[in-house]
Amino acid sequence: MTERQEQIILTAIALIAREGYKNLTIKKLASELHLSEAALYRHFVNKEDLLLSIMHYFEDISRNVLQEIQKTKLNPLEKVHFFIMNRYELFTSNPDLAQVMFSDELFYYDPVFFKQFQKISMNHREVLLNFIEEAQKEGFIQSGINSEQIFTILIGSMRFLITQWNLSGRKFDLGKEGDSLFQTIKNLIAEKKI
């Protein structure tokens, strides 16, 4: 991806966050960027190509953090914490990204976007489930709790907190609240010492 393409993608994300997916047009995007539509079409064939590039952008961000986690010496539960805290940091630094990634509107109107997002989500699920199951085997998390339900608790609560943050006008420290939430869940699922 070129620097210019990334700029176009970030502007498209901001436009979707501000006005909704249905209002994203090549004409509006070109106007936001002070480009002609023809210049924009040199970078993306059409709106679908742009949306797929947005999804690839999301995927690249996720792949990079997962590769970074794999290189660490963290225990499996710390790896889950690292991933979740990375999401909070990412969304704090780019709130439009949070609004777009957690917008159901995109999925109603664009099946291609939905399919790509589903692929990314399933990859996250698989990696995090592996970390959770390793954490159970190593005694960091109770082994009697279903790993998929732990995943749902962790990611569902993260998603809900991000939604609350967006709805509040981003009036609280997402990272601080997110870490506190993770620590609470960790205390609930931790292997009980006798």
N, C-alpha and C positions, 0 to 999 in steps of 0.2 A: 504494500500500500504506500502510495506517495504521500508526502506531507500535505499536498493540496487535497487529496482524496480524504485524508483524515480530517482536515478542516471542514470539508463538505459534510462528512458523516456527523461530526460534532454539532454543526449548525443544524442539520436535519433532526438530530436528537433533541436539541433545544427547541426547535419549531414544533415537534410532536408534543413535547412536554408542555409547551405554552398553549398550543391551539388544538391539539388532538391529531390523531392519525388521519382522519378523514380530510383535514384541512391542509395536509402536506401535499403540495403540488410542486412540480419542477419549476413552474413560473415563480411561485412564492420563494422557493429555496434560492433560485437564481437572484431574485431581488434582494434577499437577506445578505447574500454574499457579494452583491454589486457586480454580478456577472451576467452575461447574456445566457439565454437558455441553451444556445448552440455550444457555448463554452462548457456548460455543465454537462451536456450530452457527450462531450469528449472524454469525460471521466466515468460516467455511468450511462448505460444504454437507455434505461428507463427507470421508472419508480421501483419496479420489482427488483431490478439489479441493485439499486441503492439500498433497499430494505435488506436484501441478502448480504450486502456489504456491511450493513449495521450489525447484522447477526454475526458475521465473521469477526467483526470488531469485538463484540461481546465474547465470542469464543476465544479469541486471541488473549484477551485480558484474563479469562479464566484459566486457560492453558498455562499462561506464564506463572500465575500464582500457584497452581498445582505442581508445576515443575520446581518452583522455588521450595515448596513444602517438602517435596521428595528428597531434596538435597540436604535438608536439615537433620539434626540428630534428635529432634523432638520425639517424645513418646506419642503414641497414637491419639490420645485425648488432647494433647497440646497441638497436634496437627489440625484437629477439628477446630480448636479454638483459634488457631492462626488463620484458617480459611474464613471463619465467620468474622473475625475482627478485620480481616482484609476487605471483606464486603462492606462493612461499616465505614472504613477509611475511604474506600473507593467512592461510595455514595455521598459521603460528606464532602469530598473534594469535587464531585460532579453530581449534584442533586438531580439534574435533568435525566441522567442515566438511570437513577433509581426510579424516577417517575415513569420512564418509558419501559424499563425492564419489568416493572410490576403492574403494567397497564393491561387489563384484560381486553381493552378496546382493540388492540392490534390483532389479537387472536381471532376476534369475531370477523374481522374484515379481510384478513390475509392468511389463507391456509399455508402458504409457503413459509411465511414468517413463523407461524405456529409450529410447523414441522421442524424448522431449524432450532427454534427455542426449546422444543421438546427434546431434541438431540442433546443440546447443551445441558439441560436439566437432568437428563438421564445419566450423562457422564458425571456430573457433580454427585448425583445420588450414589452411583456405583463406587466412586472414590471415597466418599464420606462413609458409606456403609462399611467398606473395608477397614477404614480407620476405627470405626465404632466397634466392629467385631474383633479387631486386634486389641483394642482397649479392654474389651470384655475378657479376652483370653489372658491378657497380662494383669488383670485384676484392678484396673482403674474404674471400670463400670460394672455394675451388677450383671452377672451372666444370665440371671433369670428374667431379664426384661428383653422383650423382642427388639432386635436391633433396628428394624424398620420403623417401629414406633418411636424409638429414640431419635432417629433421623427426622421423623415428622415433627416431633416436639421441638427439636433444635431449629430446623429450617422454617417450620410454621411460625414459631414465636419470633424468629428473626424477621420474617416477612411481615408479620403483624406490627412489629415495632417500627419497621421502616414505613409502613403505611401510616401509623400514628404520627410519625415524624413529619411526613409529607403533609398530612391533614392539619397539623398544628402550625404549619408555616415554618417548619424546621426550627422550632423555638427551644429545643433541648439538645444537649450534646449526645448525638447518636452513638458515638464510640463509647462514652462513659456508661450510658444506659444499656447499650448492647453488652458490654463486658459484665455489668452487674447482673443482667438477665442470664448470661451464660453461666456465671458463677452460681446463681440460684439453681439452675437446671443441673449443673455439675454436682451440687450438694445432694440433690434429690436422687440422682442416678448412680452416685459413687458407691463402690463396693463398701458395705458396712463392715467395720472392723469390730471384732468381738474382744 
